């Protein structure tokens, strides 16, 4: 009987792979269905429906001792997750992501899975089922190689998640100003800030801990990286590590490693669009305002989503109408001592902001009908939102 340990002796590696390819012996992975499916789903989110290279439709599966590592990439971002498994040998191969995910999803909960590499096929066995899939060589699988790390940041996982959750909705989507199709992460004066804008609204949020030993910097993460990070991160206070280089960012969270290219561009000077201090405050109950906006928006123009705010002393009047001549009106009590003022807004932008504010009341800082409005949680400046007015 021939035994080759590919992980222990590199000179036997290619002979081992050749014998594996022609079917002299097989490599086996044994895992619980749930332990295999979770990392597959996480990594599989990275894979695009259309690929420039056939192998990008695959996930890379690597085994070592009792660990199973799954990697996926689209050449812009890369996700690697770890799971437990029983492995007969240390080996790497790639298998079609969508196929193996769909098979595992269709299997019963907690079923046992055996994954074998036999020649140029991967065979997944569970119960009386047997599923044979074509594989591609691991050596052809591309990987993202970040340049040398210039900054390393350690922070609570929940802090980065908060920054993303509070701001990412305001990112542009397929804008010709490519630097807006992402989220700015800024470190300045020992604080981390996230900023997103699509040119019509702006979201800004700070985290409440100090980064005393980190140099000031600005990086722009692409939309896809933000979407994937929001899936990875939880509300845990466990520490994560962020490594930043000239062109990449790496986040290590538990058993998951995520790498993304950075957007090469200059983010606009967002502080210029923040309303001046010469504003009049309108304080409203967040839930009452959100519910009233939701009801009123039903009869707004489906394309432009315009809604009219008319402010009088301690009263807010909402009005919306559409081309079918339907009309909605609501009034609610607010704290407002300024002059009578009428402003038009995109109601979708307002609801997005109210959906991420945690306080019971919100403050709208207004100037006039032609100026942007600043919205913030009551008695807090950790998050601020700017919305441009609409002409109705």
PyMOL commands that set and color helices and strands:
alter all, ss='L'
color gray80, all
select helices_A, chain A and resi 10-21+33-44+54-57+97-106+138-140+157-170+178-180+223-232+270-273+286-297+347-354
alter helices_A, ss='H'
color red, helices_A
select strands_A, chain A and resi 27-32+58-64+67-73+77-84+86-87+92-96+112-118+121-126+129-136+151-156+182-188+191-197+201-206+217-222+239-244+248-253+256-261+280-285+306-312+315-321+327-333+341-346+361-366+373-377+383-387
alter strands_A, ss='S'
color yellow, strands_A
deselect
rebuild
show_as cartoon
